[in-house]
Amino acid sequence: MNLQSDLIKELDAIKEICDRAAAEAPPRPPYKCAACRDLGWRPVQERGCGYVFDRYSKCACRSGAERAAAVDALRVRFPRLGSLILNNYIPENPGQKAALNGCKKFITDWPSVKRGLMFTGTAGVGKSALLFLTCCAILERGEVDAIAMTLDDLLDRIRQTYDEKADDKAPSENQIIKRLQTCELLFLDGAEMNETGEKANWARTVFYRVLAKRGERARPTLITTNACGDEFADIFGVRAYSRAREMFDIYEITGRDRRLLVA
C-alpha cells in the first residue's frame, strides 16, 4: 500500500508541475487547420487482422498549399501570362470562342481526357494564354505531375547536356526526354522551328520522340504553334503531323494581335 501511495503522490506532483507549466506558457494561437493541427498530416483509423491502427494521410490544407505553390511556380515560368484569369478572356470571333470552350471541356473532363489540345494561328491571338490558363486550372484542381515549357527551352536544356563541362549530376538528354514523355500533363508552348540544316533535323527528332511516346501512352498534351496544317507538316514532318491529328483536338485561332493592344 505504501508503494502505491508513493506512486500516486509522485504522479500528482508531476501533474501539478505540468499544470503549472501550461498555465505559465503563453497562449498558443488557434490552429489554421483544426483537422491536422497545422502538421500537414492527419491520422486515419483503419481496421485489419482484428486490430485498429492509425495511418497518416496528407491533410487537405497541405494539398491545397502545394497546389497553390505549383500554380505560382507555373506563373513565374511564364511571367508574361502570370496575371491572366481564364474567366477574363473575351473571345472576339467564333474561332476564339470554340477554343475557349475546348479549354473549358478539357478542364471539366480532366483526368478522363483522351485527347490533347493544339492551338494554331498567328501571333498574339491568345493561343498561349488559353492553354497556360488551362494548365493552371488543372493544377488548382489537384496534385498533377505537370510540366510547362517552350520548345526552345527544351532544346536549350538538351544542348546543355552536350557540354563537356556540364554537371555530372544534371539529367542526361534521355532522362529529360523521358521525363516529358511520361508526365501526366505537358504544356509545350511555341512549337516552331528556329533551327536550320542538321540542327533542324535534330530538333524534329526530339519533338517527335516526345510527341510519339505521349501519344502511345495516351498522355494529354497542350501545344501552341504558329504553323497551321500543311505548314506544320513541312516544319516537323508528315509523321509528326499525322501523329498530331491523332492526338489533338486542333483549333485554328484567328484575330487581331492582342499584344499590340496591351502595348
C-alpha positions, 0 to 999 in steps of 0.5 A: 500500500505504501508503494502505491501511495508513493506512486500516486503522490509522485504522479500528482506532483508531476501533474501539478508541475505540468499544470503549472507549466501550461498555465505559465506558457503563453497562449498558443494561437488557434490552429489554421487547420483544426483537422491536422493541427497545422502538421500537414498530416492527419491520422486515419483509423483503419481496421485489419487482422482484428486490430485498429491502427492509425495511418497518416494521410496528407491533410487537405490544407497541405494539398491545397498549399502545394497546389497553390505553390505549383500554380505560382511556380507555373506563373513565374515560368511564364511571367508574361501570362502570370496575371491572366484569369481564364474567366477574363478572356473575351473571345472576339470571333467564333474561332476564339470562342470554340477554343475557349470552350475546348479549354473549358471541356478539357478542364471539366473532363480532366483526368478522363481526357483522351485527347490533347489540345493544339492551338494554331494561328498567328501571333498574339491571338491568345493561343498561349494564354488559353492553354497556360490558363488551362494548365493552371486550372488543372493544377488548382484542381489537384496534385498533377505531375505537370510540366510547362515549357517552350520548345526552345527551352527544351532544346536549350536544356538538351544542348546543355547536356552536350557540354563537356563541362556540364554537371555530372549530376544534371539529367542526361538528354534521355532522362529529360526526354523521358521525363516529358514523355511520361508526365501526366500533363505537358504544356509545350508552348511555341512549337516552331522551328528556329533551327536550320540544316542538321540542327533542324533535323535534330530538333524534329527528332526530339519533338517527335520522340516526345510527341510519339511516346505521349501519344502511345501512352495516351498522355494529354498534351497542350501545344501552341504553334504558329504553323497551321496544317500543311505548314506544320507538316513541312516544319516537323514532318508528315509523321509528326503531323499525322501523329498530331491529328491523332492526338489533338483536338486542333483549333485554328485561332484567328484575330487581331494581335492582342499584344499590340493592344496591351502595348 
